[in-house]
Amino acid sequence: MLPNMHDADPIPAEARIEIDRLLQSGDLFRYTAPQDAPVALLEREFSAFMGAKYALAVSSCSAALFLSLEALNLPKGGRVMIPGFTFAAVPSSVIHAGLVPVLCEVGENYRIDMADFAARLPQVDAVIVSHMRGHTSDMDAILTLCAKAGIPVIEDAAHSLGTTWHGRKIGTLGRVGCFSFQSYKLVNAGEGGILVTDDADLVARAVILSGAYEHAWTKHLSPGDNTAELEQAFARWQNKLPLYNLRMSNLSAAVIRPQIPHIDQRVASGRRNHDQVAAILSQSPWIEVPAKLPPEERAPDSLQFNLTGLSDAEVRAFVAAAEAEGVKVQVFGLSRDNARAYWNWQFLPEMPDLPRTRAMLMRACDTRLPARLTSADCDAVAAILMRAAEQAATPTRAYGT
Ligand SMILES: Cc1ncc(COP(=O)(O)O)c(C=O)c1O
């Protein structure tokens, strides 16, 4: 019997006491308490967990991406490279910031095609690396190329909380890293996001832009830290920036904070589950699970794999067979109006043709694989996917007659 793989994770019971306290006091706004509001505590705990100097909690990862772009003070109408495989909210954040998304090719292994990236880099003012579904592109090459060209890198780490590259946490490699607390992420608050950076000027701009009006920014100075650099940055930007009001509420912070101590365990369980199912699926002649890059330690809570040698009709038959047994699979490019298929982003000012990315999206399958699954659950999921592939492949090819 399969567990429900598709629901979000429950919130730890510890959250209830703090939520009750907040409901009784009505103190839901992050800037009411003189200090130590739940959102401020979350920022301190999250930046410590990530090993970053500063964190700013906001209403979503999309808001964090938008604020990062605004905080970088890019020229209006500037161009921002993003991978052709990401969620529609990412090009949307670029457009929201008055900038133009420039899409680059993504390979069969879901990672940025570095030749295409290098070719497009001279035409852009910034780069957002979406580590889509937690697959890390070649960050050594990206950071070297961008440093040489003087181009800032924003990491969209919405799916990469807990992933490391050469042992360093994803989200801390670029100038700024953005994370999501939307329900189907490793930490679930329904909605929410956070950005981390070591750059005092960037975070000061982002804090004010996010809605720290008047001198609310003083509540972003951590007691006991040397805050001179940050205070100077706030003074520099006082009254100079618009207020977009993308703040996080104390209630969201109360839901998120008790999950932070669980992140490492969730990462370990998610990786174990993923690798167990991937090892079984790799034995199918119809399924290929791309390997991770050597410096990368993944933190997956979902599984992606490519169907090989099957027609569109057979791929659809695979999806139907898996769903009939309780495992929902989406093929990004075949499901109608999918928000991760770039040709559906019809709001783009420039729509490129990305043949490699398109070919990948037509065969790339996606299913949730929550950390809470047991080893027996994982075997059951793998067996369903193996059977579905066998059934979907035509009898001629499956049985060699
Ligand atoms: C890769 C990626 N980046 C960014 C986002 C935006 O996250 P949020 O829903 O917190 O705005 C998402 C949303 O799922 C996403 O998949």
The ligand as a MOL file (V3000), in Angstrom:
LIG
                    3D

  0  0  0     0  0            999 V3000
M  V30 BEGIN CTAB
M  V30 COUNTS 16 16 0 0 0
M  V30 BEGIN ATOM
M  V30 1 C 12.7380 26.9710 -9.4780 0
M  V30 2 C 11.8090 27.8860 -8.7740 0
M  V30 3 N 12.2130 29.1150 -8.4740 0
M  V30 4 C 11.4150 29.9920 -7.8160 0
M  V30 5 C 10.1380 29.6440 -7.4440 0
M  V30 6 C 9.2760 30.6520 -6.7480 0
M  V30 7 O 8.9880 30.2770 -5.4490 0
M  V30 8 P 7.7790 30.9580 -4.6480 0
M  V30 9 O 6.5740 30.1230 -4.9060 0
M  V30 10 O 8.2160 30.9140 -3.2190 0
M  V30 11 O 7.6510 32.3460 -5.1660 0
M  V30 12 C 9.6750 28.3620 -7.7210 0
M  V30 13 C 8.3150 27.9440 -7.2880 0
M  V30 14 O 7.9990 26.7960 -7.1540 0
M  V30 15 C 10.5020 27.4640 -8.4120 0
M  V30 16 O 10.0710 26.2420 -8.7530 0
M  V30 END ATOM
M  V30 BEGIN BOND
M  V30 1 1 1 2
M  V30 2 1 2 3
M  V30 3 2 2 15
M  V30 4 2 3 4
M  V30 5 1 4 5
M  V30 6 1 5 6
M  V30 7 2 5 12
M  V30 8 1 6 7
M  V30 9 1 7 8
M  V30 10 2 8 9
M  V30 11 1 8 10
M  V30 12 1 8 11
M  V30 13 1 12 13
M  V30 14 1 12 15
M  V30 15 2 13 14
M  V30 16 1 15 16
M  V30 END BOND
M  V30 END CTAB
M  END
